[in-house]
């Protein structure tokens, strides 16, 4: 009887630990999504705040686990570098994938 009771208690304890582990992982995933959304929103706000970059509507920003990916077009290498610098200054950015393409203004139209 004692061995059976002890086995049940151990089994329940293991199940409880497993459940806590799964819950912690789910909370961490939800936290990452919120953090990524905040980073993306902050990056877009920083770009819009800068008069030199505010007119750059051809830039898309996405964030996954702190890695910011920039896609779209800019007019020259200076703009491309300026955008990357703005992103680098945002809290929470771990890495930047700068996939911006340089396209002359006449080709954008």
Buried (B, 14 or more C-beta within 10 A) or exposed (E): EEEEEEEEEEEEEEEEEEEEEEEEEEEEEEEBEEBBEBBBEBBBEBBEEBEEBEEBEBBEBBBBEBBBBBBBBBBEEEBBEBBBEBBEEBEEBEEBEBEBEEBEEEEEE
